[in-house]
Every structure is written in structure tokens, then in C-alpha cells.
């Protein structure tokens, strides 16, 4: 059954931003004022025709009225309410959906407030450690982390930035698609438009950099010890900042960031986004991904990019009307900390802390030369084809610093046949199925042998006369 679409709050905000009354907007899209009133009150769903007319009159993308934002907000609120700080708060999923639908700005304010609380808690712990050591203090006002703000910005826009993606694709279309041509075009563009000569230099010992601009000598210096894919991406990133700075600034302005440095951090992230979109232009990359059945190694070779760059780009293929397979993508370090993440699926990551310990993203560190495949089931019953692989980053020299990560991506089993990694799996009756969760504090599974801590909103039962792997039962 097709879901009904409600977007009353979004329409009201757009209308009020233009200074129009309900009657004025109703007249412009050809409906009655009472009908418009019901739409804004979420008493009537939006038809396809109404969505198109609203997008035309309000001059926004039709994706603006998608309910994906509502789903993401519900997932985020559900996670933060699982924090022990909220005690046994019993808020139903139905209540959360109502809040996201009728008062999304209140919901986002709660997310911001929780982020400030979490930051304050971290600062308190730091101060406590400093006082115990008697050698310093941790003062200053608590502010929401710039990283949190930027991460949430990309989360709520669906990790797709239409104006930058289109601009990158238009530029790539003018260039030859021959192997090695992109790097040559980037060098030519930087030289002709910005008077920067691209040069590669081997850095001295213990000097770590990817790229830097030498304004005095008019050079863009790249680290010669890094792989070609990294150097090419660096050139594309600098071109984004130099040639498309206004477009990037417009997107940043729309983020309305509060934290100091968040705007700069977002600017850097958007430059990276443009670079990925330029090296893997949307239409061609989407078509070749389908033909290759999302074989990451084959795509990396064809577009002369890294495995991580391919996985990240796959997670951005959400152009309205030309969507790719919805996937999730993440990167973790050896401590289990999630350093990159995005989900266009119903799969949700823990906002803070690590990932489920029985997920194959952790096992990937033990097998560095290939993708691991796992059929994973979340507590809501949705199953995913999950792929993971370990990566080692570093310079090509003996004394270089080695950075070790694992990347993971996956899709709902509905789309599994579209991925080469599903070969050999009985998609109608997959086995084994690994039952994972978001994180231990948010997972309600009563029988997980890898549980580290009890779920936040459940009692535990301890029987001294009976001992299992986990020393308590979840009530």
C-alpha cells in the first residue's frame, strides 16, 4: 500500500517565508483556501499534481516535500530518548511520528538540546579528569559541536546536494572520458583559470599533508607519496573551492549553522562532495554502477578512484526522479568509532558510541584483501545485505604513518540481487542471518551473547543461582 504524503509544516514555512497568506498560495496552485488549510494542518495528503504545482509556485525541488526527513527525525528522536538520562520515558513510536509530522522544528530543537547536553556531559567528564590530575582546568561555555551540526545537516538533506551535483556533472560532461584525462583536465583548469601550477613533492620525514597552495609561487603542491586517486581528488577539491565558491557558500548559508567553525567545516565537506561528483558524474556513474551490479572494485578501476570514494558516492545517488539503490555507508576505526556515516535506507546508526559488535564491519579488520558479505537483520525485522572491507591508508614509504579503517555499505534485501556480492546467497531463504542492532543501549534483543550493557529502557533480572554468558536477563 502506497504511503500518503503529508508536508504541512514544510509548506507553511515556505509560504510564510514569501509573505503569502494561505489564500494567496491556494490561488496560485489552483485549489480552494479550505483545501490549503487542510493540507497545512496535515488533514489532507498531497497528491502528485499538488506536489508538482507547489514545487513550481514555490520554486523548490519536489524532493522538498518528501517524508524522508520525517523518518530520519523519528529515528534520531527514538535513539536519543533511549539515553539513560531520560530515565524510563515511555514515548511511543506513534507519538514520535506525530511530533515529526506536526511539529518537526520542535523535534529538531530537541535534537539540538540533546547534542548540547551530550557536549556538556563530555566537558564535565573532562573537567573531572583534569581536577583529579590537579594540573589544569576545562573552562569555557558549552556549545554544540560543529561536527554534530554538519553531520546532521547532511543527514537531513539526504546526503544529496543538487546544485553542486549538477554543476559537477556539467563540467565533467565537457571533458573527455579517457583514462587519465580527468587529472589532465584538472591541471589545465587550475592553471588557466586560477594560475596555479600543479606540482608533486615528496614530503620530508614526519611531515604529513595531502595538498597545500603556495600562493607566493603560484603552486598547488600535492604529496607525491600518496596514491594517484588521492592526488586527483585533492585537485578536484581545490577546484571546487576556487571555481564554485559561490555555489558552495549558498548551500552553507541554507544550513543556518550556529556553532563556530561549523560553516567552514561544511564548506570543506561540500568541496569534497563536489570532488566526488566531478570524478564520478551522476548519470554515467549511476549507469555503470547498475551495469557492474555495484562491484566496487570494478567501479574504482573504471573511474580511477579509491574504494572508499566509490562507496561514499554510491550513498549520494538520491537525485529526485533518478535515484540509485538506497544504501547505507559508514567508516569505522579500529576502536569501533564511526568516523563517517550515512543511510538512505531504514538502517540507522548510533548517534554516539560504536556499532553493534557482531556486525561484519568489525570482522573486516581480520581480512584485509576482500569484501566480507553478511545478511543482517535489525530488531525491526528488516534484513540487509551488508558488505565490509578493511583499508590501509598511508604514504608510499617505509616510515609512513598507516591509517587503518574498515568501510561498510549495504542495502535492504529487496535490492540484494542488484549487487554482485549477493551471488551464492539464496535470496529467498538466506542463511545464516545475523541478528544485529544499532548499539547495545538501543537494542532490545533479550538473547544476544555479545551484549556489553543492558538496553536503556528495560529492567534487568539477575539470578545468582544461574550464570549465562551475559550475567543478567533483559526483562
N, C-alpha and C positions, 0 to 999 in steps of 0.2 A: 504493500500500500504506500503510495507516494505521500511524503510528509508535506504538511501545509507550511507555508512560509509566512512568518509574521515579522515585521520590521518597523513597528510603530514608533519606537523611540528614535531610531536612526532617521526616519522621515521627518519627525518633529524637529530634531536638531538641525537637519539640513534646511528645513523650511524657515525656522526661526533665524538661522544664520543669514538668510537672504531678506529677512524683514517682511515675509509674506504671512498673511492670515491663512487659516485653513481654507476659507472660501476662495482665496486667490489661487492657491495651489490646486484646489479641486477644479476650478475653471480652466486652468492651464492644461490639465491632463484629461479633461472632459468627463468628470464624474460629479455627482452631487455633493454638496457640503456635508450632508449627513453621512454619506458613504465614506468621505475622507475622515470624518470624525471617528467612525468605527474602525477604520484602518489604523489611525494613530493610537487608538485605545486598545489595539490588538484584539478587537472583537470580530474582525474580518481578516481572512488571509489574503495574500497578494496573488492575483492571477498573473500569468506570464505577460499578458498585454499591459497590465497596470505597471508591472516592473519595468518593462521597456519604456513606457511613457514617462515614468518617474525618472528613469536614468537620463532620458533625453531632455526633459524640462529642467532637472536639477543639475545637469551636466556632470554626471558621475558615472562610473563604471557599474554595470548591472551587478557585479560581484559585491558592491557596497551593501546590497540588501540580502546577502547570503546569511543563513543562520549558523554558519561555521563559527563565527565569533561567539555566539551564544553557547555552543557546545564547548568551545575552549574555556570560556569563562566558568561554566558549570564544573568542568574537570578541575580547574585551578582552585575554585572555592571548595570543592569537595576535599581536595588534598590539604589545604591549609586548615580546614575545620577538623582534620584528623590529628593535628598537632596536640600533644598533651596539654598545652597551655589553655586550650578551650575546654578542658575537663571532659565531662560526658555530654557535651552539647548534642542534642538529638535533633538534627536538621535533616529532613527527608530530601531525597533526590527531587521529588515533586516541588518542594519549597524552593530549592536552589534553581530549578528551571524557571519557576515563576519570577524569581528575583532577576535572573539573567534576561528574561524576556521583557519584563515590565519596568525594571529599574537597573539597567546594565551599568550606568555610571555609579550607582551606589555599590554594585558588586566590584567594580574596578577600584573604587575608593577603599573597599575592604582589603583588596589585594595589596594596594599601596600601603595601607596601615599595617598589614601583617609584615610586609617587607621591612618597614621601619622598626617594628617590634623585633624581627629577627636580627636586624643590624644592631639594635640596642643590646640584645642578648649577647651577641658576639663581642660587642665592645665591653660589656660588663665582665665577661669571662677574661678578656684581655687585660682589663684593669685589675681584676682579682689576681691574675698571674703576676702582673707587674708589682703589685703591692706585696705579694708573698716573697718575690725575689728581692724586694726593697732596693730596686735600682732603677726606678723610672715610674712614669705615670702614663695614663692613656686618657687624655682630656679631649675636649672639643665637642661640638654639637653632633648629634647623630643625624645622619642624612641617609636617604635611600641610596643604595649603591648604584652608580652609573651603569655598571654591568647588568644589574637586575632590570633597570629601566629599558636598556637597549634590547635585552633578551625578550622582555615582554612585548616590546614594540614589534619585533619580527614575528613573535608568536601570534599576536592578534591580527597582523596583516596577512597571515598565512604563508610567510616566507617567500612571497612573490611581490616584486616591485615593478609594476607595469611600465612606467615611463623609462626607467633605466634599462629594462629588458628589451624594450622596443628600440631604444637608441643604440644599444649594443648590437642588436641583430641587424639594424640598418647599416651600421658601419661594417660589420663582418661581411654583409652581402656585397659590398663594393670590392672586397679583397678576394684574391684567388684562394681556392680551397686546396692547393697543392701542399704536400708535406713540407714543413719548414717555412711556408710562406707567411704565416701569421707573425712569427718573430721578426722577419724581414720588414713586413709592413709596419709593425710597431716601432722598430728602429727608425724607419723612414718618417713616420708620423711625428715622433718625438723630435726628430732633427728638423724637419721642415716647419712644423707649427710652433715648436717651443724652444728651438735652438739648443737642444740637448743631445750631446753625443753619447751613445751607449758604449760603455767600456766594462770589461770584466777584469777584476783584480783578485789575486789570491790573498786573503787576509793574513796578517801576522798571527802567530800562536796566541790563543786565548782571546782573540778579537772575533766577536760573533755579530754578524749583521747579514741581512738579506739584500738590501739595497739602500742607497743614500744618494741624494742630489748634492753635487758640488757646484754651488752657484757661482763661485769665483771663476772656475774653469769651464763652466757650462757643460757639466757631465752628469750622466746618470750612471753611477757605479754599481755594478752587480757583483755579488760574491761568486767568483769563478769555481769555488769548491762545491757549490750546490748543483742539484740536477737541473737539466735544461727546462723541465716543466716548471720548476720553482722560479727560475730566472725569467721565463716568458710571462708567468703570472704576475711577477713584480713589475714588469714593463707595462702590462695592461692596467695594473692598479694605479701606477703613476699617471698613465694617460687619462684614466677616469677622473682623477683629481684635477688635472690640468685642463682637459678639454670639456669636461662635463660637470664642472664645479657648480654651475648654477642649477642644473637639474638635481644634483645631489643635495644642494642647500634647500631646495624647495621641498624635497621629501623629508629632510631633517626638521624643517620648520613645522611640518604637519604632525610631527611626533610630540610637540609641546613638552619637551623634556624639562624636568625640574632639577635634577641633580647636577652639580657642577661636573663638567667634563663629559656628561652623557652625550651631548650633541656632537662633540669631537669623536667620541667612541663610535657613535652611529655613523658619522661621516666616513670613518675608516672602514666600518663594516659594509657600507654601501659601495665604497670603492672596490672592495673585494667582490661584492655581488656583481658589479659591472664587469669586473675582470673575468669572472666565471662565465657570465652571459656572453662576453665577447669571444672567448676561446671556444665556448660550446653554444653557438647561437641556437635559439629556442627551436625553431622549426626543423632545422637539419638534425639537431641533437635528438629531438623527440622521435623523429622518423627512424634514425639509425638505432636508437635505444630499443624501439619496437622490433626492428628487423633482427637485432642481435639478441633479442629476448633478455635485455638488460644485463648482458655479460659485461661486467665492469672492466675486466682486463682488456677485452676486445675494444671497448669504447675508449679506454685510456690510451691504447696504442693508436687508434684511428684519429683521435683529436690531439694527440701528443700532450696529454695532461696526466696528472697523477691519479691513483686510485681514489684517494680521498676527495679530490676535486670532482671526480665523476659522481661519487655517491652524494656529495653535497649538492651538485647540480640537479641530480635526479629528484631531490627533495623540494626543488623550487619549481617544478613543472606543473604549475597550477594556474596557467593563463585561462581566464574565463572563456569557455567555448572550445578550448584546445588543451584540456587538461591531460596530463600524463597519468600513469598509475599512481594513486596516492600511496606514498611510502613514509616511513619514519627514518630518521638518520641520527646517529649520535657518535661521539668520540669519547673514550674514557682513557684516563691514565692508569698506571699500574696500581695506584692506590684505590681505584674504583671510582674516582671523582669524574663526573660527567663534565667535560670541557666544551662540548658542542652538542646541540640537540635541536631537533625539530620533528614534528609529526603532522602530516597531512591526513593521518588515519585516526581511528578511535583510540590508538595506543597513546598513553600519557606517561611522561617521565616524572620522577620525584623532583619537586622544585628545589629541595635541598637534600644533600647527602648523596649516597651512591645508589646503584641499581641492584636489582634482585640478584643474589649470589648464584642462583642456578641457571641464569641466563647465559647463553653461549658467548656473549661479549667478553666474559672473564676467561673462559677456556681458550679464547683465541691467542692469548699470550703464550700458550704452550705449543702452538702450531703456527709458525710464522709465515709459511710459504703458500698458504692456500685459504680459501674461504670455507668456513665451517657453516653447516646448514642445520637448522633446528626448527621443528614445528612446536611453537609455544602457545600456550593457552592462558589468557588473562582471567582474573576472577569473574569478569562479566560474561565469560563463555566464548569470547571472540578469539579465534585462532589466527596465528600469524606465521608466515614463512620468514624466519629470521636468519640473516647471514651476518657473519662476523669474521674479521681478519686483523691480525696484528701488523703494525707498521713500525719501521725504524727510520727516523729522520736524522739527518746529520750531514756534515760536510765530508767530502771525499779526501780524507787524510787521517793518518794514524791517531793523532792526539785529539781528534774532534769530539765534541760533546754529542752523545747519542740520546735522542728523544724517542721514547717508546710509548706508543699508543695502540689502542685497538679501535677500529671503526666498525659500526654495525648499521645495517639497514634492513628493512623488511616491508612486507605488505600483508594485508589480510588474505587468508587462504582462498578467498573468492578469486583473487588475481594471480594465484601461485603459478598457474600454467604459463603466464606471460614471462616467467623468469627461468633462465636456463638452470638455475640452482634447484629447481623442483624435479628435474629429471631423476628418475629412480624412486620417487616417492609416490605411493598410491594416494592420489589426491582425494579419492572418495572415502578412503579409510586409512588415513595416515597414522603411522606408528613408528617410534614411540612419540607420545605427546608429553611435552614437559610443561608442567603447571607452574607458571611463574606469577609474579605480582609486581606492583610498582616499586615498593620498598617494604621492609618488614613492618614498619609502623602503620602503613596504609593497607597492608594485605590482611584479609580476613580468613585466609585458609587455616583451618584448625590442625592440619596434619602435615605441615611442612617440616622436614627434618633439618633444614638449614636455617630455620628461624633464629635471628640474633636477639631480637627484642619483641615483646608482645605487641599486638595491634593496639593503637592508641585508644580506641573506643570499645574495648572488650575487657571483661574481667578475666583473671587467670585463676585456675584451680591447681593447688599443689597438694599432692598426696605423698607424704613421706614414706609410705609403705610400697610405693610403686615408682620406678625410675625408667623413663624413656630417654631417647637421645636429647630431646628438649625437656627440661626439668619441670614443666608445667603443662596444663591443658588450657586451651582457649575456650572460654565459655561463650 
